[in-house]
């Protein structure tokens, strides 16, 4: 997904657009961390495992753009 966004943005694209994209990804990751905290507090192991898996996946998917 991040690679698709990088491919769509040209060299002349606004830096502001990329800042909004990065902000969106960061907020998405932070919300996943809050989900993990809530699952931990409730003692729900299934939700905790799902939150950890989801957060790990988000960290791998949201790596920065590199090259063409």
N, C-alpha and C positions, 0 to 999 in steps of 0.2 A: 504494500500500500504506500509506504513512504517513498519507495522507488518510483511508483507511478506519479506521485505528486512532484517529485524532483524532475521527472521527464517532461511533465506538462509545463513546468515553469521555465521560461526562456532566460537567457542571459540578461535581458533588459527588464525583467520583471521587478516590481517593487520589492524592496527589502521588507516593507511593512506587511506584505502578504505572507512572507515566510515567517515573520514574527508571530502572526496570528495562527499559523499552522503549528508552530512549535508550542505556543501557549496552549492550544487545544490539546495536543498530545500530552503535555505536562499535566494539565487538569484531569485528563482521562486517567493517567497513571496515579495521580494523587487520590482520585476517587476510588481506584482499585485498592490502594493502601488503606483507606478508611474502611472499605469493605472487609479487608483482612482483620483490621483491628476490631471491628464489630463482631466478626465471627469468632475471634479469639476470646473476646469478652463473654460472648454467649455460650462458649464451649461447644460450638457446632463444628465438628471435625470435617464434615463434608463441605460445608461452605468455606472453611479455612483452606482446605486442599484446593478447592476451585479458585479461590482468590489468589493463592500463591501461584498456581498454574497460569492463571490469566495475567497476573502482573509480570511473571517471567516472560511470557509470550509478548506482552506489550513492550518490554524493554528490548527484546531482540528485533521486533518489527520497527520500532521507532528510532533506529540508528540514523545518523545524519546522511545526507546525500553525498555521494562520492563519484566523481567522474561522469561521463556521458551515459 
